[in-house]
Amino acid sequence: MLLQKLSEARGVSGDEGAVRDLLLDAVRDLVDEYRLDALGNLICLKKGTDGASWPRKVLVAAHMDEVGFMVTAINNDGTLRVEAVGGLDDRILLSKQVLVGKDGVPGVIGYRPIHLIPADQRSKVPELKELAVDIGATDKADAEKRVSRGDYVSFHTSFETLSEGGLRAVKGKAFDDRAGCAVLVEVLRERYAFDLYAVFTAQEEVGLRGARVAAYAVDPDVALALEGTICDDLPSDEDQSPVTELGKGPAITLMDNSFIADRRLVNLLVRSAEEAGLPYQFKRAVAGGTDAGALHLAREGVPAAVVSVPCRYIHAPVALLSLEDFEHTVRLVVAALHNLEGGLPS
């Protein structure tokens, strides 16, 4: 399964090469042209069947990178100091397994055991600067034989099927946004009236950087970002709607911290879902940002929207999604692109 390969690949922001290689193998026979740009984006073109159609160029993006760390110092005792790459919550880091550097040196994010933590500090979350990555080195010289400053550090998480029935749930790391990447590969199996630029972007988690330069280069008429988005549908004492829910279909964004969706595209997505009998939901929180935040500002502006696979526990060592949601997202995006062949609705 491509999603499994993408999930288990290591690709912290700025180090997306392993993910890009997998994607290039997956799309090489599905596209007419492809190229890599200076920032590491994989830009693929599937030529349209109608050169007179509008839109002429549609860009669909999914980002390859994941959150993680970079080694900034090696301590005298052989442990590693790291800085976060992307948005991470210190509360989910303790005792997590990681892989360091190109060779994937195994390590553990270490902290003092509870026996040595004063009672008045046990309710506090230790900051990343108080933690260290332990690779089992005896001292600094031993550690330097295996890792270096500047090495990337990723979570060590295996992909696994949790349920064959019901939600058909799977768990793995980096579903934000390897789920979107896998959706985009499936979308490329069809041909459309317009030129479709499938862009697998770099460095989304550190400022939408890849999408910014890719959108400038492609200069699309319309853009769509594919994501793995927040799903917080676990039981809660608070009487409020979850951002998204597993098993309720792809999530359509109206607004987040990076952009406001073009309402014509939102309406087209809703119509496409209803015509195809597909479940869908709206993302019910103005939170986070996506590549659409950069795509819609390219050159003179681009109508843009976001469709996402709901994923529990994003930006964490492990996430969970429903394969039915994934498959419905593929079908919705394909249907919406075909409906876009008639132009944007008014």
C-alpha positions as CSV (number, residue, x, y, z in Angstrom):
1,M,0.0,0.0,0.0
2,L,1.4,3.4,-1.0
3,L,0.1,5.1,2.1
4,Q,2.1,2.7,4.3
5,K,5.3,3.3,2.3
6,L,4.8,7.1,2.5
7,S,3.9,7.0,6.2
8,E,7.0,5.0,7.1
9,A,9.3,7.1,5.0
10,R,11.3,9.7,6.8
11,G,10.9,13.3,5.5
12,V,11.2,16.1,8.1
13,S,10.8,19.6,6.5
14,G,13.8,20.3,4.3
15,D,14.7,16.6,4.0
16,E,11.9,15.2,1.8
17,G,14.1,13.2,-0.6
18,A,13.0,9.7,0.5
19,V,9.3,10.7,0.2
20,R,9.9,12.3,-3.1
21,D,11.6,9.2,-4.5
22,L,8.6,7.1,-3.5
23,L,6.2,9.5,-5.1
24,L,8.2,9.8,-8.3
25,D,8.1,6.0,-8.7
26,A,4.4,6.1,-8.1
27,V,3.5,8.8,-10.7
28,R,6.2,8.4,-13.3
29,D,3.9,6.5,-15.6
30,L,0.8,8.6,-14.8
31,V,2.1,12.0,-15.9
32,D,3.5,13.6,-19.1
33,E,6.2,15.7,-17.5
34,Y,7.9,16.2,-14.1
35,R,10.7,18.2,-12.7
36,L,12.2,19.0,-9.3
37,D,12.7,22.7,-8.4
38,A,15.4,24.4,-6.2
39,L,13.4,24.0,-3.0
40,G,12.7,20.3,-3.5
41,N,9.1,20.4,-4.9
42,L,8.1,17.6,-7.3
43,I,6.1,19.3,-10.0
44,C,4.2,17.0,-12.3
45,L,2.1,17.8,-15.4
46,K,-0.7,15.8,-16.8
47,K,-1.7,17.5,-20.0
48,G,-5.3,18.3,-20.7
49,T,-7.5,17.0,-23.5
50,D,-9.0,20.4,-24.4
51,G,-6.5,23.2,-25.0
52,A,-9.4,25.7,-25.2
53,S,-10.9,24.9,-21.9
54,W,-11.0,27.2,-18.9
55,P,-9.4,26.8,-16.4
56,R,-6.4,26.1,-18.5
57,K,-4.1,25.2,-15.6
58,V,-5.2,23.7,-12.3
59,L,-2.7,23.1,-9.5
60,V,-3.4,20.4,-6.9
61,A,-0.9,20.3,-4.0
62,A,0.0,18.0,-1.1
63,H,3.0,18.5,1.1
64,M,5.6,15.8,1.6
65,D,7.2,17.0,4.8
66,E,6.5,16.0,8.4
67,V,7.2,17.6,11.7
68,G,10.3,16.4,13.6
69,F,13.6,17.7,15.0
70,M,17.2,18.6,14.1
71,V,20.3,17.8,16.2
72,T,21.8,21.1,17.4
73,A,24.4,19.8,19.9
74,I,26.0,16.6,21.2
75,N,26.4,16.6,24.9
76,N,29.5,15.3,26.7
77,D,27.6,12.2,27.9
78,G,26.7,11.3,24.3
79,T,23.0,12.5,24.4
80,L,21.7,14.8,21.8
81,R,20.1,18.2,22.0
82,V,17.5,18.9,19.4
83,E,15.2,21.7,18.2
84,A,11.8,21.2,16.8
85,V,11.2,21.4,13.0
86,G,7.5,22.4,12.7
87,G,4.8,22.6,15.3
88,L,5.2,20.1,18.1
89,D,3.6,19.8,21.5
90,D,6.2,19.1,24.3
91,R,3.5,17.0,26.1
92,I,3.7,14.2,23.5
93,L,7.5,13.8,23.4
94,L,8.5,12.0,26.5
95,S,10.0,8.5,25.9
96,K,9.1,8.4,22.2
97,Q,11.3,6.4,19.9
98,V,13.1,8.3,17.1
99,L,15.5,7.7,14.3
100,V,18.5,10.0,13.8
101,G,20.3,11.0,10.6
102,K,20.5,9.3,7.2
103,D,21.4,6.0,8.7
104,G,18.4,6.0,11.0
105,V,20.2,5.6,14.3
106,P,17.6,4.5,16.8
107,G,17.1,6.7,19.9
108,V,14.7,7.6,22.7
109,I,13.6,11.0,23.9
110,G,14.7,10.9,27.5
111,Y,13.8,12.7,30.7
112,R,14.2,12.1,34.5
113,P,12.1,9.2,36.0
114,I,9.2,10.3,38.2
115,H,11.1,9.2,41.3
116,L,13.6,12.1,40.8
117,I,11.0,14.8,39.9
118,P,10.0,16.9,42.9
119,A,6.3,16.5,43.7
120,D,5.5,20.2,42.9
121,Q,7.0,19.8,39.4
122,R,5.3,16.6,38.3
123,S,2.2,18.4,36.9
124,K,4.4,20.6,34.7
125,V,5.3,19.7,31.2
126,P,9.1,19.7,30.6
127,E,10.2,21.8,27.7
128,L,12.0,20.4,24.8
129,K,15.2,22.1,25.9
130,E,15.1,20.0,29.1
131,L,14.9,16.7,27.1
132,A,17.6,14.8,25.3
133,V,17.7,12.2,22.6
134,D,19.5,9.1,23.9
135,I,21.2,6.9,21.2
136,G,23.0,4.7,23.7
137,A,26.3,6.4,23.2
138,T,29.0,6.2,26.0
139,D,30.2,9.7,25.5
140,K,30.4,12.6,23.0
141,A,33.1,10.9,20.9
142,D,31.1,7.7,20.6
143,A,28.0,9.7,19.6
144,E,29.9,11.6,17.0
145,K,30.9,8.4,15.2
146,R,27.2,7.8,14.5
147,V,25.4,11.2,14.2
148,S,26.3,14.8,13.5
149,R,25.0,18.3,14.3
150,G,22.4,19.1,11.7
151,D,21.1,15.6,11.4
152,Y,17.3,15.3,11.1
153,V,15.4,13.3,13.7
154,S,12.0,11.7,12.9
155,F,9.6,9.6,15.0
156,H,9.9,5.9,14.7
157,T,6.4,4.6,14.1
158,S,5.3,1.6,12.1
159,F,2.1,1.5,10.0
160,E,-0.5,-0.9,11.1
161,T,-4.1,-1.8,10.4
162,L,-6.2,-1.5,13.6
163,S,-9.6,-2.5,12.3
164,E,-10.6,-4.4,9.1
165,G,-14.3,-3.6,9.6
166,G,-16.3,-0.5,10.5
167,L,-13.9,2.4,10.0
168,R,-11.1,0.3,8.6
169,A,-8.8,2.3,10.7
170,V,-5.0,2.4,10.2
171,K,-2.3,4.1,12.3
172,G,1.0,5.5,11.3
173,K,3.1,8.7,11.4
174,A,3.0,11.7,9.1
175,F,-0.6,11.3,7.8
176,D,-0.3,15.1,7.7
177,D,0.3,15.1,4.9
178,R,1.2,11.7,3.4
179,A,-2.5,11.0,3.3
180,G,-2.9,14.0,0.9
181,C,0.1,12.8,-1.1
182,A,-1.5,9.4,-1.6
183,V,-4.8,10.9,-2.5
184,L,-3.1,13.0,-5.2
185,V,-1.4,10.0,-6.7
186,E,-4.8,8.4,-7.1
187,V,-6.2,11.6,-8.7
188,L,-3.6,11.3,-11.4
189,R,-5.0,8.1,-12.6
190,E,-7.6,10.0,-14.6
191,R,-7.1,12.7,-17.3
192,Y,-8.9,16.0,-17.3
193,A,-9.8,18.7,-19.9
194,F,-7.3,21.1,-18.4
195,D,-3.6,20.8,-17.7
196,L,-3.3,19.3,-14.2
197,Y,-0.2,20.2,-12.2
198,A,0.2,17.8,-9.3
199,V,2.7,19.4,-6.9
200,F,4.2,17.5,-4.0
201,T,5.5,20.4,-2.0
202,A,8.4,20.8,0.4
203,Q,8.6,22.6,3.7
204,E,4.9,23.2,4.3
205,E,5.3,22.7,8.1
206,V,7.8,25.6,8.4
207,G,5.9,28.3,6.5
208,L,4.3,26.9,3.3
209,R,7.6,27.6,1.5
210,G,7.4,25.0,-1.3
211,A,3.9,25.9,-2.2
212,R,4.9,29.6,-2.5
213,V,7.5,29.1,-5.2
214,A,5.6,26.3,-7.0
215,A,2.5,28.4,-7.4
216,Y,4.6,31.3,-8.7
217,A,6.2,28.9,-11.3
218,V,3.0,27.2,-12.4
219,D,0.8,30.4,-12.4
220,P,-2.4,28.3,-12.1
221,D,-6.0,29.5,-12.8
222,V,-7.3,27.5,-9.8
223,A,-5.6,25.7,-6.9
224,L,-6.6,22.9,-4.5
225,A,-4.7,21.7,-1.5
226,L,-5.1,18.2,-0.2
227,E,-4.4,17.6,3.5
228,G,-4.6,15.4,6.5
229,T,-6.5,17.6,9.0
230,I,-7.4,17.8,12.7
231,C,-9.8,15.2,14.0
232,D,-10.8,15.5,17.6
233,D,-13.9,13.4,17.9
234,L,-13.0,11.6,21.1
235,P,-15.3,11.8,24.1
236,S,-15.3,15.2,25.8
237,D,-17.0,16.8,28.8
238,E,-17.4,20.0,26.8
239,D,-20.5,20.5,24.8
240,Q,-19.0,21.5,21.5
241,S,-18.7,20.0,18.0
242,P,-15.5,18.3,17.0
243,V,-13.4,19.9,14.3
244,T,-13.9,16.8,12.1
245,E,-15.1,13.2,12.8
246,L,-13.7,9.9,11.6
247,G,-15.9,8.0,9.1
248,K,-17.9,11.1,8.1
249,G,-16.1,11.7,4.9
250,P,-13.6,14.3,3.5
251,A,-13.5,17.6,5.2
252,I,-14.0,20.9,3.3
253,T,-12.4,24.0,4.8
254,L,-14.2,27.3,4.8
255,M,-11.5,29.3,6.5
256,D,-8.3,28.7,8.5
257,N,-5.5,30.8,9.8
258,S,-3.8,31.0,6.3
259,F,-6.7,31.7,3.9
260,I,-10.4,32.0,3.2
261,A,-11.7,29.4,0.8
262,D,-13.1,30.6,-2.6
263,R,-16.8,30.0,-2.1
264,R,-17.3,29.0,-5.7
265,L,-14.9,26.1,-5.2
266,V,-16.6,25.2,-1.9
267,N,-19.9,25.1,-3.6
268,L,-18.5,23.0,-6.4
269,L,-17.0,20.5,-3.9
270,V,-20.4,20.2,-2.1
271,R,-22.2,19.7,-5.3
272,S,-19.7,17.1,-6.5
273,A,-20.1,15.2,-3.2
274,E,-23.9,15.3,-3.3
275,E,-24.1,14.3,-7.0
276,A,-21.8,11.3,-6.3
277,G,-23.6,10.3,-3.1
278,L,-20.4,10.8,-1.1
279,P,-20.3,11.8,2.6
280,Y,-18.6,15.1,3.4
281,Q,-18.2,17.4,6.3
282,F,-16.9,20.9,7.0
283,K,-13.9,21.6,9.1
284,R,-15.4,23.2,12.2
285,A,-12.5,25.3,13.5
286,V,-10.5,28.2,12.3
287,A,-7.2,26.6,13.1
288,G,-3.9,25.8,11.5
289,G,-2.9,26.6,7.9
290,T,-2.2,24.7,4.7
291,D,-0.5,25.2,1.3
292,A,-3.6,27.0,0.2
293,G,-2.4,29.9,2.3
294,A,0.5,30.4,-0.2
295,L,-1.2,29.1,-3.3
296,H,-4.0,31.7,-3.2
297,L,-1.6,34.6,-3.0
298,A,0.5,33.7,-6.1
299,R,1.0,36.4,-8.6
300,E,-2.3,38.2,-9.0
301,G,-4.2,35.8,-6.8
302,V,-5.7,32.3,-7.3
303,P,-9.1,30.8,-6.3
304,A,-8.2,28.1,-3.8
305,A,-9.8,25.5,-1.6
306,V,-8.8,22.6,0.7
307,V,-10.1,19.1,1.0
308,S,-8.7,16.9,3.8
309,V,-8.7,13.4,5.2
310,P,-9.6,13.6,8.9
311,C,-6.8,12.3,11.0
312,R,-6.6,11.8,14.8
313,Y,-3.5,12.9,16.6
314,I,-1.7,14.9,13.8
315,H,1.6,16.5,14.7
316,A,2.3,13.6,17.0
317,P,4.4,10.4,16.8
318,V,1.3,8.4,15.7
319,A,-1.9,9.3,13.8
320,L,-5.0,7.4,12.9
321,L,-7.3,7.6,9.9
322,S,-10.2,5.8,8.2
323,L,-9.5,4.2,4.9
324,E,-13.1,4.9,3.9
325,D,-12.5,8.6,4.5
326,F,-9.4,8.3,2.4
327,E,-11.2,6.6,-0.5
328,H,-14.1,9.0,-0.4
329,T,-11.6,11.9,-0.5
330,V,-10.1,10.5,-3.7
331,R,-13.6,10.1,-5.3
332,L,-14.6,13.6,-4.3
333,V,-11.5,15.3,-5.7
334,V,-11.8,13.4,-9.0
335,A,-15.5,14.3,-9.3
336,A,-14.8,18.0,-8.4
337,L,-12.0,18.2,-11.0
338,H,-14.2,16.8,-13.7
339,N,-17.0,19.3,-12.7
340,L,-14.4,22.1,-12.8
341,E,-13.9,21.3,-16.5
342,G,-17.0,23.3,-17.1
343,G,-15.5,26.3,-15.3
344,L,-16.0,27.8,-11.9
345,P,-19.7,28.1,-10.9
346,S,-20.9,31.6,-10.3
